[in-house]
Amino acid sequence: MGKAAALCGGGSSSTTTRGLVSLLSAVPCLGCQELPTMSAEPGGRGGGGGGGGTPSGTLPAAPGSDTYKGWLFKWTNYLKGYQRRWFVLSNGLLSYYRTQAEMAHTCRGTINLSTAHIDTEDSCNIVLSNGGRTYHLKANSEVERQRWVTALELAKAKAIRMRNNQSDDSGDEEPASQSDKSELHGTLKTLSSKLEDLSTCNDLIAKHGAALQRSLSELENLKLPAESGEKIKAVNERATLFRITSNAMINACRDFLDLAETHSRKWQRALQYEREQRIRLEETIEQLAKQHNSLERACRGAPGLSASSTGITSTAKGSVQSAKGEASDEDEETEYFDAMEDAPAFITVTADPKHHRRSGSNLSGASEGHPEDWNLEDNVFESSNQSSYNESTCKDLLLFKKRRRTRIPNKPNYSLNLWSIMKNCIGKELSKIPMPVNFNEPLSMLQRLTEDLEYHELLDKAVKCESSTEQMCFVAAFSVSSYSTTVHRTAKPFNPLLGETYELDRLEEFGFRSLCEQVSHHPPAAAHHVYSKRGWTLWQEITIASKFRGKYLSIMPLGAIHLEFHSSGNHYVWRKVTSTVHNIIVGKLWIDQSGEIEIVNHKSKDKCQLKFTPYSYFSRDVPRKVTGVVSDADGKAHYVMSGTWDEKMECSKIVHSSHGSTSTEGKQKTVYQTLSPKVLWKKYPLPVNAENMYFFSDLALTLNEPEERVAPTDSRLRPDQRLMENGLWDEANVEKQRLEEKQRAVRRRREAEAVEALEEGKDYEGYIPLWFERKVDAVTGELICVYKGGYWEAKEKQDWSLCPDIF
């Protein structure tokens, strides 16, 4: 506009234009206004109320410092409520710790105030929110709350000002991305082209305007009436103003282009800043993963560890580092276990088997007693030691009767960004999330359920027990053995399609045959039935509930497992514990089992309480520890169970019990005097090259082996699972999407049939399982799917006409 005014040569137009320019230049930039400097303690230390900050523990800072420290109460969860935390406000960041001592090594969380929203709920509460993170804080008093609010507002203003200044100081930086640079240049080129068009129009207007002025001047020189001369003079002045206005418009367009270039550089710097932040975050995550791996290797090679404990210790240390690495940002749903919480409710000491006297204070789990120390009257354990179903005999028998495969194709080395997929799945049901096969292993959930029978010989031995408490020991060992295959198996099994089945016929080799069927899809539920000609039957209906919590994945099996022995009629019922997959985002994945299992013999009323101790950084116990006590109907303890769920389980016979000292928690522990422990179950070693075959066991390698005469709905015939096993993951992903879409179409058709039946006033039964039926269990009173028969007969006749087309 200044250039337009200069063309006027003076007058009111020039004055008005210069005044407008002066008015615009007088408006200050809001980002450049100076804000008051934040003091160390807002509101003044002597502001009254709260004793100048003493109740909250606010610490003074040096004059001119922008650091503010003090105690506040932070909301954690509905169980713990508000917890006292030490907060530090510095450089626009609000961080908190559990104690002041943690400031040196562990920060529980940090929020950036430059983009945070500060709100107050009542006289003492403060709410800070920044994106998906929200802190609910509470001060001791209203005065203290106001001091913190003032400090936070000043810190936020200063952080914003610093960010803007940093943006202005870096004005000559070039865009890092070639695509962004091209887009910017294209936009500016378009604006320049439009400006050239306007300049051309301006030249034409100036040319025609000059011609018009000459014509009007010639008319003025003619001798015309006075009235006509005045009119011509007015038209001439208007033509002059029109030319000046057009020039001013062109100058304004040039100013707009300059302004667009200036702001485009600022936008580019902002984009570059976000890109650098993302790269810095990725580098930090990568560095954490490298530190985790190096620490794990250092722990694995640490001196002073025996060869027998190296594997367990290295895994435990890796888990320790994972837990410490995640402690930088406190997860409100993470449980922290103290050392006393891991302590057992009982203590065992090994007794002299001849005199039943205390011979030492070793725990049964660490005792090195020999099986022959026990009396011969314990015939079940003599049977256990002399059983023909040992590991080598079983394998030789298996190879003799039918040779099965001992390897599968190696797992391809495909890289995949886990977080890019999982970040959109937080809080959702895992079974409802579409996942690529990259996260799977080439087995279905039905096959994983069948894999629990790997140590079926424990139940064969339990059949020979004359005492129900002795039999309970083997049942307890069997319930623990099902978790041994999960220690390295961090991949997810395939979700079975509705109506999918899986059979494992080992009647000739091991004396049992197993059948599984997916009887429900939402929620996913699988029914399982196992018959053994050696004297036992097992059945269950398992529903898997799973939740992804950002840092870990919880898997909660729902449903009871039933086991009945034919000769004695003993009917055992138990439920599975919770499995947790840790280090979903950073570090090496590892699995932990936690919770309690109560095994009940509903005939004799015997019970076994097993406790799976969760991993704790503060605990000195061996990782994956399992302890338990077998008691009769009167509550008298007979055996102590001890071991780990990934290695072995031992049993010690109790000869005497007494009450020991009271713990720090006020609980009185029971001291059991036992004989030397005997090993009931020990894990089979993994096959050679297992790390490249999804850490499958010998049994798992055979589960997906093609077999003839199976039902057309068998998991072995599932095409996406077969393609993945063969290493064709891209083709498997395409096939997996096809099968899922086919299942959705069937579900939509079934829903339409239900609506139609409802409109006609008819009952609609929905999906009916093919080989199982729902009945009320006489023992537990629950509705459960039980085998109704017909499958093995259909297999004998090869009549699969009832099977649906699901593949």
Secondary structure, DSSP 8 states (H G I E B T S, - for coil): -HHHHHHHTSHHHHHHHHHHHHHHHTS--GGGS------SSTT-TTSSSSTTTTTTT-B---TT---EEEEEEEEEETTTEEEEEEEEEETTEEEEESSGGGGGT---EEEEGGG-EEEE-SSSEEEEEETTEEEEEE-SSHHHHHHHHHHHHHHHHHHHHHHHHHHHHTTT---S-HHHHHHHHHHHHHHHHHHHHHHHHHHHHHHHHHHHHHHHHHHHHS---HHHHHHHHHHHHHHHHHHHHHHHHHHHHHHHHHHHHHHHHHHHHHHHHHHHHHHHHHHHHHHHHHHHHHHHHHHHT-TT--TTTHHHHHHHHHHHHHHHHGGGS--TT-----TGGGS-SEEEEEB-TTT--B-----TTT----GGGS-TT-HHHHHHHH-S--HHHHHHHHHHH----------------HHHHHGGGTTSBGGGS---GGGEEEEEHHHHHHGGGGGTHHHHHHHT-SSHHHHHHHHHHHHHHTTGGGSS--SEEE---TT-EEEEEETTTTSEEEEEEEEEETTEEEEEEEEETTTEEEEEEEEEEEEE-SSEEEEEEESEEEEEETTT--EEEEE--EEEEE-SSSS--EEEEEEEEEEEETTT--EEEEEE----TT--S-TTEEEEEEE-TT--EEEEEEEETTTEEEEEEEEEEEEEEE-TTS-EEEEEEE---EEEEE-----TTGGGTTT--HHHHHHT---TT--TTBGGG-HHHHHHHTT-HHHHHHHHHHHHHHHHHHHHHHHHHHHHHHHTT--------SSEEEEE-TTT--EEEEE-S-HHHHHHHT--TT-----
